[in-house]
Amino acid sequence: MRPIGVGLVGHGASGAFLHGPLLEAAQDYDIRAVVTARPESLVLRRGAPRAVDLNSCLEATDVELVVVASPNAMHYAHAHAALEAGKHVVVDKPFVPSVRQADALIALSERVGRTLTVFQNRRFDADFRTVRRLVRSGDLGNVISYDARWDRQEAGSNDPRQLFVDLGSHQIDQVIALFGAATNPRLELWSRSTPDGVAVGYDLHLDANAVRCRLSGRTLTPAIGPSLELQASRGAVVCERSDPFAMLIHSGRRPSDEDFWKGVPRPTAVLHLAGRETRLRCSPNAWRRFYDRLAGVLRGASKPVVTHEQMRRVVSVMETAQA
């Protein structure tokens, strides 16, 4: 089957080390053009994509899908231009900062008859897939609370709002994917001086139907806590560590390599059920499924993983929380 021609807009950390390798690991795509100010970075790409400016990318007849991996502030403009040029579009998270912009892009995509979706790869994390599988089984009973933590031992931006935008957009999407709703957001942003620099963080409380949700992220934390904890009427599950896929891909490993997971233990979880404690290996990471499934969407064989309504809900929660 003919590969889907891709134009990659942005070749920084996200474009070069996430979208590029994942697209190359899929069998359905061919990266043909890359919009970048650093053409020397194209040595990272398989094959020989050409370095172009945005207009040339959008005018290219061999580009069907545009992946927007540019800085957050440019997402709306680049996605809008790509849709107007008749391209299908994937936008890296966070999608856009306002519901008004989200609605405008969604309406445009529907008017021109092109797919628009957001790259929410963390739906395919090992720990989240494990929790979702257990919730869907019904064995845990009614969910009471859900806690998601994103601890970083290294420093980052001194702006806790930036941390929230980068990480909270994933966590909110996970809540919506798991429970179908996320309302009444209450956000606390904080920063503290430490001997090693400025530690920043956020705590976001949400209601997801009858489930109490607490989402948090922090930097310069002395110890890494559980990544996910879910309490329910008949049991609980605690995921002890986050998914290492991002660390591996940023280290230069390619997801298409046979030894990608070599020497890396799968994350574990502890299941509390019927008075017993059982240690589980988490479900395998499945980031590659995002682009595998998107190929089916573009060929008319399946529905988008991330729907327009879900995209809009994430933006609405983030916008309301920061108001």
N, C-alpha and C positions, 0 to 999 in steps of 0.2 A: 504494500500500500504506500502511496506517495507520502513522504514526510511533510509535516506542517512547518512551513517556514516561519521563523521567529525573529523578531527584532527586539533586542534587549536594550532598554533605555536606562542607562546607568550601569557602571561596572566597578562600583566600590565594594564594600564588605558584603552587601546583600547580593548584588548582581553577579559578582565574580565568584563568591564562595558558597552561595546558596542556590540561586536560580540557575546559574550556568551549569554547575555539576549535576543538578537534578534533571535539567532538561537533557543533558547529554546521556544520563543514565537511562532515560526513557527511550524507547525505540521509535517513537512517533514524531520526533521533532528534529529540526535542523536549524541551528542558530546561524542566520545568514548575515545579520547586521547588528552592530553594537554601537550605541551612542555613548561615547566616552571622550573625556579630555586627556586620557592616558592610553593612547593606542598601543604603547608597549605592553600594557597589561593583557593584551589579547593572546600572549604566549600561553596563558592559562587555559585557553579554549581549545577543544578538540576540533580538528578541521581548520578551516581558514575563513572565519567570518570577517567581513570588511568593517573597518571603522568609519562611521558616517556621522553626519549631524542629524538632528531630529527631523528636519524636513525631508532629507534624503531617505531616512528610514521609513517615514510615513508614505512617501511616494513610491517606494519600492514595490514592484508587482510580485516579487517572490516572497514578500512578508505578509503572512495572514494573521499572525498573532503578535501583539506587542505586549511585552512584559515591562511594566513600569517599576523600576527599582531605583528611581532617582531619589534625591532628598525629599523628606516628608512634605515640605512646603510646595514642592512642584507636582505632587501627585495629581491634583485636580486638573491643572493646566495640561499636563502630558496625557492623562487619560482622556480628557475632553478632545484634544487634538487627534488622538489615535482613533477614537470612535467616529469623529467627523470624517476621518480619512477612510472609513469603512473597514477598520481592523477590529478583530476580537481583542479583548484587553484583560490582562491580569494586573492587578495593582497590589504591590507589596503592602503589608500592614504597616502603620495604621492607614486605613483607607483615605479618608479626608477628615478635616476637623469639625465639620458642621453638617447637620441634617439637610440644610438647604443645598449644600454642594452634593451630598449623597443623592438626594432626590433628583437633582439636575442631571447627574451622570446616569442614574438608573433610567430616567425618562428618555434621555438621548439614546442609550443602548437599545431600548425597546423600539424607539422610532426608526432607527437605522437597521434594526434586526441583527445586531451583533451581540455576542456573549460578553458580559462584564462580570468579573468575579474578583474576590480578594484572596490573596495568598495567606490562608490561615493554616499553616503547616503544623502548628502545635496541637491541632485536633488528632494528629497521628503520632503524638508522643507515646512512648511505652507506658508511662504511668497513667496518662489520661485514658488510653485505650483499655487499660486494666480496670480502672474505676468504672468506665462506661459499660464494659462487659458485665461486671458484677451487678451494677444497678439494673441493667436490662434483664438479667436472669431472674430478678425478683426475689432471690434468696435473702437479701439483706432486709427486705421489708420496705416500709416507707422511709424515705430519706428525711432526716431531721436537719443536718447541717453539713456544709461543705467548706473546707478551708484549703486554699491554694497559696503556697509560699514560693517566692522566687528569691532565694538568698544568693548573694554574690560576695565572695571574700575579697575581690579586688575592688579598687576605686573606680569611679566613673565620673559622669558629669556631676557638678555641684548643685544641679537643679533637680529637685525631686519630681517636678512636673515632667521633665523629659523622661525620667525613669518610668513614670506612670504611663506616659504615652507609648513608650516602646514595649513595655512588658504587660501593662494592664489590658491593652487591646487584645492580646492573646488570651488572657485569663477570662475576660468578659465573654469572648467568643466561645470559650469552652463551657462556661455556664449556660449560655444560650443553646449550644449544641446538645448539652446534657439534659437541661430542664425545660427548654423552650421559652424561657422568659428571664428577664433581669430588670427589676424595677426598684424605685426608691433608693438610688445610690447616695451614700454618705461617704465622702472622701476626706481623709486627713493626709496632708503632706508634711514631711518633717525633715530636718537636717540637724546633725550634731557634729561638733568638733571632736576629733579623736587624735591620739598621738600619731596616727598614720595618715591623717587627712580628714576630709569632711565626709562623714557617713550620711547618706540620704535614704529616704524611704517613703512609702505610702501604705495606707491601710484603707481599703474600700469595702464597705458593707453593702450588701445587696439583698433583696428579696427575690427569690425565684419560685413563684407560687407559694408553697408552704415551707420552702427550704431557706434556712438562714445561711447566707454565703459571706465569707470573709476572704478577700483577696489581698495579698500583700507582696511587697518587693523591697529589698534593701541592699545596700552596698556595704563593704568593709565589715561584714558580719564575722565574728570570731569562729562561729560554727555553723555548718549547713544543717538546717532542720528538715523535717519531712516535706516533700514537695506537694503532696496531696493527702488530705485526711477527710474521710466521709463517715459520718455517724448516721445510723439508721435504726429503725425500731427493733430489728432482730440481729443486728451485727454492725460491724464497722470494718473499714479497710484503711490502712496507712501505707502510703508509698514512701519508701525511705530515702530515695535519691532521685534526682531528675534525670532526664534522658541525655545520654552523652553524644547524640548524633551531631549536634551543632559544634561541639568541641572537636570532634573527629574531622568534620568537613572543613573547619577553619584551620586545622593543622595541615591540610593539604591532601588528606585521603579523599579518594573519589568514590561515591556510592556505587559506581559500576565495577569497582575492583573486587575481586573475589576475597581478598584479605581485609576488606574494609573494617570488619568487626574483630579482627584478630587481636587477642590479648585483652579485650574489653568485656568485662562481665555485664550481663544484662541487669538492669535495675530490678530491685526486689520490692515486694510489698508484704505486709502482714495482714492476714485476714482473721478477724475475730468473729466467730460464728458458733452458735450452740455451745457456748462455754469453752470453746477450744480456740487455740491460737495456732495458725498455720502460716508458714512462710512460703510465699509464692514467687516464682519468676514472673516478671511483668510480661505482658504481651509484647511481641516484637515491635520495634519502631517501624513506621510505615509512611514516612514522609514522601517516598517515591510515588505513593498512590495519588497524591494531589494531581500531578501532571499526567499520570496514567489515566485517571478518570476524566480529566479535562479533555484529553484527546477524543474520548467517546462523546463528550458534549459537543465538541466542534464538528464531529462527524454525524451528529444527530442521533446517536445511539443511547445516550443517557442524560441525566439531569445534573446541573452543577452541584458540587459538594457544598459550596457556600452560596446560599440563595440571596436574592436581592433583599428580602425582608430581614434576614439575619445580618447582612452587611449594614443595613440601616439601623437595626436595633443596637449594634455595637457602637456606632457613631452617636446615637441618641444617648446612650448611657454615659459615654465619655464626655460628651458635651454638657449634659446635665450635671454630672459630677463636678466638673470644673467651673461651673457658672458661679 
